[in-house]
Amino acid sequence: MDISMKKITASEAVKKVKSGMMIVTGLGCAEGRDFLSQLHTVADEVSGVTVTNCLPMSDPDFMKKEYKNSFYVDGWFYSPALRKAHQNGNISFIPNHLHLAGIKRLAHVHTDIYVGACSMPDKHGYVSLSLSNTYEKRVIEEADLVILEINPNMPYTYGDLELHLDEVDYVIESNYLPAELPDTEPNEKDIAIGNNIASQINDGDCLQLGIGGIPNAVASALKNKKDLGVHTEMLTTGLMKLAKLGVVTNKRKTLHKGKMVCTFAMGSRELYEFIDHNPGVAILDGAYTNDPHVIGLNDNMVSINTTLEIDLTGQCCSESIGSTQFSGTGGQVDTAVGAQNAKNGRSFIALYSTAMVKNPVTGEREEISKIVPQLKQGAVVTLSRNDVNYVVTEYGMVNLKGTNVRERVKLLISIAHPKFRAELLEQAKALGIV
């Protein structure tokens, strides 16, 4: 179809922004990078414009301190760019479970403009939203103005994220490469944790797996398994590699048999090439994919997530350092609860036993335990102690399902770093929890 009448430049597109508007952009690699890179150029002409994003991969100028009177940013999940900009005073976090993020946001505020990345149109005039449908298509249906950046570097993916250009108001011709996440090489701790978790994975299990050294180590440790399935929030390079090896076949799934299901993809260039025009990958609405009830329809579902800190009763802080927002709840609760809803389902929370942090008094870096009597003041409880199943460190793995607090203290201390175990027990006694 002829789309020439819809084409505008990014500089022309930002001229559509008026004071007080609510703008939403895509998650991660689906953000409208060219539009956002030009947004600061209209700062003198607007005020009170809010941009809502999620795990942004770029660091556009409009988030800088000098533009704080013109633009606010609301984030569903912080990335390094949002963590840096938060100190400017115009950045705020939206508490959410990812499967309800778009639904609740749309019930709260109206979207004036949606802007995001997409594939090139096919011969029928359809584009794919490409790398995310966590909330994007829902927002597009509600937005007054839809601007998409058509890009030959964005893979054409399938699921329920295809969109006809008749539903799009303007297109920007873009040519940037989607952001890539480095394929982190697992260290000794990662490998130990990965092996612990892999020992509990059976042939035919269905996986949800995140990103980073620990999940990569889990993926590496699964190479000898057979007929694994994937129903995950984020499709990663590690899961793609298992599919290429024939370890992931999806043939024993009880829901969406034969397909890797996710709500967004992020990883390497190889991953993006793998999902391009691949009918074996379905990128579905996040409100569906991450719904704990839907996840639970997968027999033998296994959820694998990480946390920053866990207290001796099992409360997991996975998104903040004290009161400072670091990332987000994302789909951790969705997937942990969903997996446990499943027949033979299991949920794993992994963390290193210790971390090196700067002592505020001496300025020296010192080792501290990440299994603690109490979470730091202001820490966000991401995963309730009521919903924790397996907890894994490099020192072992324990199952908290159905245990009382006294049992949990004993179990969690058993997988803490040995040099902190006696101190943790004494602190637990002082707090009266044992």
N, C-alpha and C positions, 0 to 999 in steps of 0.2 A: 504494500500500500504506500501511497505518497504521504510521507510525514513532514514534508518540507514546511508546511504551514505551522507545525508545532515546534520547530527548531528555534531555540534561542541560545545565547551564550550565557555562561555563568554570571557574567557582569550584568547582563540584562535581567536574569532571573532574580538576583537579589534586590533589584529595584521594585519587585512585587511585594517586598516586605514593608509592612506599615507598623507604626507604634502599637504596642500591646498585643501583637500577634503571638499565637502559639504555633511553633514549628516542631515537627517530629522528624527525626532522621533514622535510618536503618541501623540495626545492630552490627557492631564490629565492621567487617569488610563490606557490609551493605550500606554504609553511610554515604551520603551524597558529598563526596570529598571536594569536588570542584566548586559546588555551590557554597559550602562552608568555608572554603579558602578565600572566597570573595566577600563573605558576609560583613566583615569589618569595614569594608569600603562605604557602607551606608550608615555607619555608626552616628555620624553627625546629623542624619536625617530622621532617626528613629529613637524611641526610648521604650523601656519595659518589654522588649521582645524576649520571649522564652524559647529556648531550644531544648528539647528533650532528646536524650541519646542513651545509648547502652553499650558499654565496653568499647568506646571509640578508639580507633586505631591511629587516627591522625591527631595533630595538635594545632588546630587552626588559630589564627590571630585573634578572632573575635572573643576567645576565652581569656585573653590577656587583661591584666588589671586596668589598663587605660580605657577599656571599653565596658567597664562594669556598670556604668550608668545607662548604657544602651541595651545590654544583653544579660539575661539570666540563663543559667544552665541547670536543668534538672536531669539527674542521671539514675537509671535503673541499676547500673552496675559500673563501679569505678574501674578505670584503667589508669596507667601512669599519668596520662594527660589530665584526667580529672583530679587525681590526687594532688598534682602540682598546682592546678588552678583553684582548688578548694579554698586555699588561704586568701584568695582575692575577696571573698565575702559574698560573691554572687552565684556560688555553686551549691546545690543542695541535692541530697540523696532522696530517692523515692523508695521507702521500704516496700518490699514486694516478694511474693513467690512468683517465679517467672511465668508460670502457666496462667496467672491472673494479672500480670503486669499491664498488658494492653487493655483488658476488659475493665479493670478498676480505674485506670487512667482516663479512658474514654467516658466513664461514668462521672468523672470529676471535672474534666475540662474538655472543651471543644478544640479540635485541631483545625487551624486555618490553612497550614501548608504542610504537606508531606513531601520530603525530598530524600531520594535514595538512589542507589546504584541498581542496574539491571543488565541483562544480556542484550545483545543485538536482537532486533525483531526477526522472527522467522518469516517464511513466505506467506503465512496466514495473518500476519500482523500481530502475533503474540510475542511478548517478551517474558523472560523468567526473572523473578526477583533474585535469583541466582544463589546467594550465599546465606540468606536468612529469611525465614517466615515466622519468626518468633512472635511478632505483633504487627509486622509491616502491612500485610494485606488487609487486616482489620482496620488499621488506621487509614489506609488509602480509601477504603469504602466510606469512611466518615469525613475525610478532609474536604475542605472547600476547594483547594487547589492541589493538584498532584504534579510534581516535577520529577522526572526520572532521568538519570544520567546513563544513556545507552553506551555500552563499552565493549569492544571486541575482546577484551581480556577477561571479562566476567563469564564464567561457565554457564551454559544453559542447563538448568537443573529441572527435575520433575517433582511432582508431588501435588500440592494445591497452591502453588505460588506463581502460576502462569497468569498473565494479565494481557488483555487486548489493548492496543494503543488507543482505541476509541475511549478507553477509561482514563486516559492520561491527558492532562492539559498541555504540558510542555515537555520537550526533551532537550537535554544538553548532550552534545556529542563529546564524549570523554575518551581518554586513552591511557589512563593510569593503570598500573598493575595492582591487583588486590594485595593488601598487606599479608605478609607471611609471618608465621610464628616459627622461631627456630626449633628444630627437633632436638630438644635438650637431651644430652647424653646422661644416662642414669649414673649416679655415684654409688658408693658401697652401701650407704643407708637405703637409697632407693631400691637397689637390687635385693637387699634383705627383706624390705617391706613387700616388694613385688613378688618375691618367692613365697612369702607367708600367705599373701592373698591368693596367688595362683594355686596353692595347695588345696584351696577350697572351691576352685572352679572345676566343674565337671563338663564332659563332652555334652554338647547340646544346650548349654546355658545361654541365656540372652543377656548381653552386656550393656551397661551404661558406664562410660569412662570419660574422665576429664582430660586436662592438659597439664604437662609438666613432667618433671623427672620421675615422680612416683608412678603416675599413670603410664608413662613410657616404659618403665621397668615392669609393670604388670603386663603390658602388651607383649613385651619381649619374652616374658616367662610363660606365655600362653601358646607358644609356637608349636607345641606338641599336642595341643588339644584338637578336637574334631567337631565340626558342624556347629560352631558357635553362631549365635545370632546377635544382631545389634538393634537396640531400641534406646537411643541416647539423645540427650539434649544437644550435645555438640559432637559433630563428626570430626574426628581427629586424624592426623597422619598415622598414628599408631594403629587405629582401627582399620584404616585403609590398607596398611601393610599386611595386616592379618588376612584381609580379604584377598589381596593379591597372592598370598601364600596358600590360599585354599583352606585356611583355618576357619575363617568366617564364611559360611555358606548360606545361613539363614533358612536352611531347609527344614529345621526342626522347630521353628517358631510357631507359636499358637496364634499369633496376631501378625498380619502383614507378612505371611510366609514368603520367603524368597527375596525379601527386600531389607536393605539397611535403612532404618527409619531414624530421622533426626529432625531438629527444628532449625539448626544453623550449622554451618561448616566453617572451620578455620584451621589453617595449618600451612603445609608446604605447597609449592607450585605443583608438585606431583599429585597432591590430594585434589587440587582444583582441576587438573587434567583428568583425573580418575572419575570425578563426578560429572564432568561435562557430557551431556547427552547420554547419561547412564541410567537406563530404566530400572536398574537394580538398586538405585538410591532414591528414597522418597523424602523430600523436605516438606514437612507438614506443619500446619498451624500449631504454634506453641501452646495454645490453650487446650489442644487435643494431645499432642505428643507428650507434654509434661504433666498432664492430668494424672494424679496418683491412681485414680480408678482405672484409667486406660493402661497405665504402666503395669498395673497389677493383673491385667488380662494376659500378659506374657508369662506362661509357666516358666519356672526356673530362672526368674529375673534376678540379676545381680547388679547392684548399684555400688560404684566405687568413687568416693569423694575424699577430699582432704580438708583438714582444719588447721587453724593457727594455734589453738589452745583448747584444752579440755580440763574441766575441773574433776575432782574425785568422785562426784556424783554422776558424771556423764554429760554435763552441759557442754556443748561445743560452740566456741566462738570462731567462726570461719570467715568473718568479713570486716572486723575492726581490730585496731590495736588500742586497747582502752576505748575511749570515746571517739577516736579518730577513724573515720570511715576509710577502709582500705580497698575493699572490692564490693561484694554484695551477696545477698542470700542466693540469688540466681535460682537454679533448680535443685539445690542440695536437698531441701525438705521434700520437694516434689518427688525426686527420684528415690530418696532413702525410704520414705513412707510407701511410695508406690511399689518398690521392690518387695517390701515386707507384706504388701497386700497379695502378692502373687503366690501361687502354689509352689512350694519349695523355694521361695524367694529369700534373698539375703542382702544385707546392706553393710558396707564396710566404710569406716572413717579412718583415714590414715594420717599420720603426722610423725615428724622426727621427734625423738624423745627430748631433745634439747635445742636451744638456739643461742647464738652469740649476740649479745646486745650491749649497748654502751651504758655503763654505770653513770647516772646523772650527777653523782657527786665527784667521782674520780676522773670521769671521762674515758676510762679504760674499758675495753670490751671484755665481757665476762660471760661465762656459760650459765644459762639458766634452764630450769626444767620447763617443758611445755605442758606437762601434766602437773596441775597446780591444785592446792587446796580450795582456792576461790579464784574465779576469773578476775582480771584486772578491773579496777573501778571504771565504770562506764562501758565495759565490754558488752557487745551485742550477742545475745544467745541466738545463734543461727539455727542449730538443730537442738531441739528440746531433749533433755535426758530421757523423756518418755519414748522417744523415737530412735534412740541409738541401739544398734545391734552389735556388730563386731567393731572393735577398735584395734588398730594395728600400729606398732612402731617397729624399729629395727630390732627391738628386743623381744618381740613376740606378738601374739594375737590373743585377745580375750573376747568372750561373748557376754554382753551385758543384758541380753534379752531375758526378762523375767526376774532379774536379780534385785535384791534389796540394797540399800545404800551401804550397809556394812560390807556386803560381798563385793560391791563395786569398788570400794576403797581398796580392798585387798587385791582385786584383779588388776586395777589400773596401776597400782604401785608396782605390781609384778612386771609390768612392761615399761616402767620408767627407767631412766638411766640409773644404774646401780648406786652411783654416788649420792643420789637424791632420795633414795627409798626410805632410809631411816628418818630423815628430816620430814618427809611427806607424812609418814605415819604419826610422828609427834604432833605435827600441825593439825592433822585430822582429829586427833584426840583433843587437842586444845580447843578446836571448834565444836566439839561435841557431836561430830558426825559418825564417830565410832566409839 
